[in-house]
Amino acid sequence: MTTSGRTDISRTIYLGSVPKEATPAEILTQVKTGAVDSFKILPDRNCAFLTFVDPASAQAFYQEYLSRKLTVQGQDLRVGWGKPSLVATQTQAALNVGATRNVYIGNLSTSSTEESLEEELSKFGQIEHVKILRDKNIAFVHFTSIVSAVKCVNALPSEPAWSSRRINFGKDRCAYVPKNGISATFGFDPYASGGMNTASMMSQAYGMSSNPMSAISVTLRTLYVGGIMPEATCEDLCNSIRGGVLFQIRFIPEKHFAFVTFVDANAALSVYNHANTSGLVVKGRRVRVGWGKPSGIPSTVALAVQTGASRNVYVGGIEDEMTEERLREDFSEFGEIELINTLKEKNCAFVNFTCMMNAMKALAGIKENPVYANYKINYGKDRCGNPPKRQANPNSANGNSSNGHTSITHSAGATGSTTGSLTHQNDSSGYTQDTSTSAVKYEE
C-alpha cells in the first residue's frame, strides 16, 4: 500500500510465504469473513492476493488472523494489506443483481461429475471448488473471480448442452454467516429463503440501504449537544457520553456545540432520553441535547462493527521510547484524534479517533510504518459504548462513582491455542486487566 493509498480502506489482503504447490481451494476454505471478488496465487513470488467485495470483510479477515495463524500445507502464511481499489463498474452492476463467484446448476445430468464440470466450465476462468449434491441433482461451481462466474452464467443458457439446466448464482462459500445470537438480536434469519446477504442483514440491523457501498440518510442517529463550556474539549465530551458506540463526533469549540453520531440509532434514542431525563453533564455543566439531521452510516462500517471495529485503536508491545507525541504524529495522518492514552506499565496505548472510518484506515495503514511492524494492532472498545454512569449522589451532576472504563479482549494464546484472555480497558482515568484468576486495577 502506497503512502497516499494509506488514507483509503483496502479490500485486498496480501498473503506471503504461500507454498508453490498450494491451491486456491486450500486457502479459500479458511476464508469465512465475506464474499470474495477475486483470488490469485503468484507461485513464482510465493504470494497471493485475496480481494473481497467489501472492505469490511477484508478488515474482519485481517483482524481474525492477528490472533491466530493462517496455515497451508504446514506453512504459516504472512497476512498483510494489498493496494486499495474500487470495485469495477461492471462487477458492481453484476453485484447489484445478486452476482457472486459461485455458479448454481440445477437439473443436473446424472452423468456429470465434479471433474467433468470443472473441465467443461474452466473455459470461463479458473475454478477453485466444485460440489455436486446428488440427492438434489444440483451443483455449485466456485470460480476464483466474480467476473468469470458472470461470464459463465451469461453464456451457458445459450449453449444447447446446457439449455435444459437451471443456471444462476449461488452463495459464496466464503460469505460471512452471523454467529448465534446476532439473528435474534436484529430479527433476521440467515437461513431464510431468498438468500439474504450480509449487506441486507445490516440494513435491517442499522436501517441502511442493502447496497454494500451506500451511505444514505434514513434515520435519526445524530445528537446535537449545545451549551458546552468554552474550556471543554472533545475528550471531556466523550468522557461524559455513555450508552452507545460512536460512528463520529464533530466538535465545534468556537460555537460551543457538537454533533454526535451513533452506530446504532436505538442507542442514540436511549442517550437522548437519558440526557433529557437525568441530564448530561460535561465538565461540570449540564448541556442541551437535541436531534441533529437524519443520517446513515456506510454498510462497510456496520459490517466492521460486527467484527469488533470501533474508533479506538489498540497498540500493544510498545517500547519506552514510544511517546504520546510520537503516536499522535504517526496516527494523525489517518484523521483527527480525540484521545491518546499511553499505559507504560502495560506497554500499550489506545488511540481514539473522532471518526470510526479513520480508525479503520489506521488499522489498515499503520503497519506500513516500519516502527509499528512488530506491534500488536487491533481495535479497542469505544468507552462511549459503556452503560451510563451511576451517580453516587443523585443531586450531584458530576457523579464520580464511575470512570466508565472501556475494554477490548485479546486472545492470550500466541499460536492460536486458547489459554485465557486479557481484557484491556482504557479511559482518561485508568486501566484494568482482568484474567480468569485475578483482577488488578492500575490507576494513572
N, C-alpha and C positions, 0 to 999 in steps of 0.2 A: 504494500500500500504506500503510495507516494505521500509526501508531506502534505500536499494540497488535498489529496484524497482522504486524509485522516479526518477531515471535517465531515465526511459522509459516513453513513452506516452501510457497511458492506453486507451483501447476501452470499458472498463466496468464501468458502473455507479452503485454506491450503493444507494439504496433508503431505508431510515429508516422511522419508525413510520407508517408503512403500516397497515391499518386495517385488522383484521383477516379475515373478510368476503370479502375483496377486490378481484376482479377477474383480470386476465391478461388483458382482453379487456378494463377495466376501466382505466388502466394505459397506455396501448399501444395506445389507442385512442388519447392520448395527446402527443404522440411522432411523430414529423414531421421533424426530422433533418437528418435521414439517415436509410438505410436498417439495420434490426436487425438480428444478428446471432442467439442469444438465449435470452430467458427471463425466469426467475424462481422466484417464490414467496416462501419464507420460513415463513409460518404462525406462527410457534412456536417461531420465532425470530422477528416477526413483521418487516421483511425487504424483499427486493427483489434485484435481480441483473439483470441489463439490459446490455447486451453485443452487441455492434454494430459490423458490418462488418469492419468498418473503424474507426480508432482513431479520425479522424477529425469530424466525426458525433457525437462521444461522447463529444468532445470539444464543438461543437456547442450546444448540449443539455445542458451541464453543464453551458455554458455561458448564454443561454436563461433563465435558472432558477436561475441565480444570481440576476436577476432584477424582477422576479415575482414568485409567489408561485405555486407549483405543488400540487393540491388538489384532494383528492379522498375520496368520501363519507364524505365530510365536514372536513376531516383531512388533514392538511398541511404535506407533506412528506419532510423528510430531504434528500438532494441531496449531495452525496459525490462521491469519487472515489473508484473503486474496484482495485484489483491487475492487473497489466499489463499481457497480454497473447498474444500469437501468434495465428493466425487463423490455425485451424487443417489442416493438409495436405490434407485429403480427402475433407474437406469443401472447401478449396481453389481451388481444382481441379473442384469441382462442380460449384463454383462461376465463374470460367473461361469459363464455357459453359452456363452461364446465370441462375444458380440456385438462388432461393430465398426461403423464408419460406412460400410463397403463392402458392398454387396449383390451376391451372386453369382447369376447367372441362367443355368441350364443348359437344354439342349434348346431353344435359342432359335429363333424363327421366322426363316426366311430373308428375310422381308420387313422385319424390324426393322432400323432404322438407329440410329446413336448419337443422332441428332436426335429420332427418334420415341420412343426410350426416355426421353430427358430430358423430352420434352413429357408423356408419359404418367405418369411417376413423380414429377414435380415436385409433384404434389398432396400428397405426404408431407413435403415440405420442400425446401430449396434444394439443388441438385445442383452439384458443382464439377467432376466429371470422369466421363466415360463412355468405356469401351473395349470394343470387340467383337473377339473372336478368331474369325474366320470358319472357320478350319480345324478348330476345336474346337466351333463352334456354341455358344459361351458369351459372356457379357458381365459386366462389372464396373461397377457404378454407385456412385460415391463421393458420399455426401451430405456436407454441411458439419457434421453432428452425428450422434452415435450414436442419439439419440432419434428422429430422422427415419428412420434405417435400420431401427430396431426396428419402427416403425410399418409400414414397407414390407414387411418380412419376415413380420410377423404378419398383414397384410391380403391380400397378393397371392394366396396359395394358395386363398383362398375366392372369388376372382373367377373367373368362367367363362373369361375370355380367357386366364387365367394358370394354370389348373388343371393343364395338361399340362407346365408348366415346372418345373424344379427350382429352388427358391428357398432360399438360405442366406446366411450371412455369408462374406465373403472377407477376405483380409488387407489391412489398411490400408496404402496405398502410402507412407505416412509412417513406417511402423514401422521400428524400428532393426534393421539387419542387421549382425551381427558382422563385423569385418574379418578377413581371412585370418590364421589363427594362433590365434584365440580358440577356434574349434571344436576344433582339435587339442589345445589346452591342456586344455579341460574335457570333451572327449569327447562332443560332440553335433553333429549335422548340421543346420544351419539350413534345409536344403532337403529334409529327410526328410519322408515323408508324415505327415499328422496335423497339420501346421501348428503346430509347437511355437512358442509365443510367447516373447517376451523374458523374461517372468517365470519360465516353466518352464525356460528356459535357465539362468537364475540359480539356480533351485532345484537343478539338477544341480551347478552350479559351487560353490555355497556351502551345500548341504544345507538348503534352506529350502522353505517352502510355495510353491506356484505362485500363490497369491493375492497380487497385487501390493501389497496394503496390510498383509500379515501380518507378524508378528514372533513366531515361536514358538520354544520351546526344543527343539532337536533334536540338538545335538552338543556335544562338548567344544571350546570355543574360548576359555575364560576361565582364566587362570592366577592362582593365589594366590601372592603374594610376601610372605614374612614375615621377621621379624628385621631390619627396616630400622633403621638408626641414627637416634636421636632428631633429630639436626640435619639429616638428609637431607630433600630437598624432592622434589616431583613432577618437577621439572626434572632433578634428579640421577637419578631412576629412569628417565626417558625417555632420558637421555644414555647409560644402560647397556644398555637393551633394544635388541637388533638382531635382524633376521630376519623381521619381519612388520609389515605396516601395521596400526595400531591402529584399532579402532572406538571404544573409550573406555578411559580409565584412571580408577579410583576409588581415591584415596589417602587412608587414614585415619591421619594422623600420630600422633594420641594413642594409637593401638593398634599403631603401627609395622608396619602391613601394607597391602597394596594388592591390588586386583583388576584385572587387565589383560586386556581382551577384544580379540581379533584379528578382522579381517575374514575371514580365511581360516583355517579350522580346521586345515588342514595346517601352516600357519605356526606356529600355537600349539603343535602337537605337536613341530615342529622346535625351537622355542625351549625347550620343556620338556626335550627330550632334551639339547640343548646345555648348558642350565643344570645338569642333573644329572650331566653327564659332565665338562665343562670348568669349570663353575661360573659363576654370575652375581654380579658384584661391583658394589655400589652404594656410592659414597663410601668406598671402602677396605675394606668389609666384605662377605664372601660372604653372600648372603641365601638363605633357603629358598624353593624353588619347588615348588608342587604344583598340583593341579587345583581349579578352582572348579566351580560348578554348571554343567551343560549349558545352553547358551543359543543363541539365534539372533539375527540382525540383520534389520532391515526390508529387504525386497527393493528399496525405493527407494534405500537406501544402496548395496546391491550393484550396482544399475544405475549409480548415480552414480560409483562407483569405476571402472567400465569406461570412463568418460569423463574420468577424472583427478581425481575428488574425493578429498580427504583431510581430516584435521583441521587442516591448516596453510593459512592464507590469506596469499597474497602481495599486498602493496600497493606498487605502483610509481609513480614520478614524484612522490614526496613532497617537500615543501619543508623547509628547515632548521628552521622553527618547529614542525614536527610531531614531537613528543617521544614517548618511550615511554609517559610518563604519560598523554598525550592519547589515544594509541592504546588503552591499557588501559581508559581511561574510556569511550571510544566503543564498543569491541568487547565490553566486559564485559556489555552488555545482552543479548548473544546467548548467553552461557554462560560457564562457568569457563575461564580462560586458564591454560595451563601455562607458556608462554614467549613473550616478545616479543623479537625480535632486530632491531634497527634498524641499517641499514648506510648511514650518512650519505654516504659517498663514492660510493655507487651509487644514492642517492636512492630507497631501497626499504626495506621492512620485512617481517618474517614474523610472523604472529600464530598461535601454536599453541594450539588449544583442547584440552581434555581429552576431548572427545567430537566425533566427526565430524559428528553431526547439528547441533551448534551452529555448526560451520564452514559447513555448507550454509546454515543460516539467515543467517549473517553475509554470505555471498556474495550472497544474495538481497536482504538488507536494508540493507547499509551504504551503497549508492548513494543511498538515500533521504535520507541526511545530505548537505546541500549541500557540505560540506567535502570530501567524497570523490567528488563528481560527475565530476571530471576526472582522477581517479587510475585507474591500471590495477589492477583487482581480479581475481585468479584464484586457483587453488589452487597451493600449493607441495607438494612431496612430503614425506611423513612420514619423518623421519630414522630412526625405529624400523624402517622397512622395509628399510634397508640391510643388507647381509650382516653377520654377527657380526664384531666387531673381531678383528684378528690381534694377538696379544701378542708383543712383541719378546722377552720373556723368559718362557718358559712357567711359571717359578716365581714370576713377579711377577703378583699378582692384578690390579693396576691397569692393566698393559699400555698404555703411552702411544703405541703405534705408529700408532694410527688415531684420528682425531677423528670418524669416522662422519658426514661431511657428507651432507646430503640435497639433492636437486636438483629443479628444475622448469624445463621448457623452454618458452620463449615464442617464437612466430614473430617474426622480426625485420622482416618486411615489414609496413609500417604500413597499406598499402592492399590487403592480401590477396595480393600477389605475394610468393613465397618467395625471399628473397635470402640467407637464412642463418638461424642460430638462436643464441640465447643460452641458456646453462644457468645458472640462478640456484640457488645452494645455500646452505642456512642450517643452522647449528648454533650451539651456545653458544660455539664456538671459532673460527669463521672463515667466510669467504665465498669462493667460487670462481666465476670467469667463464671459460667455455670458448667459443671460436669455432672455425671450421674452420681458421683460420690462426694462432691464438695461444691461450695458456692462461696467465692471470695469476692468482695467488693472493693474496688480501688477508687479513691476519690482524687481528683486533680487538685 
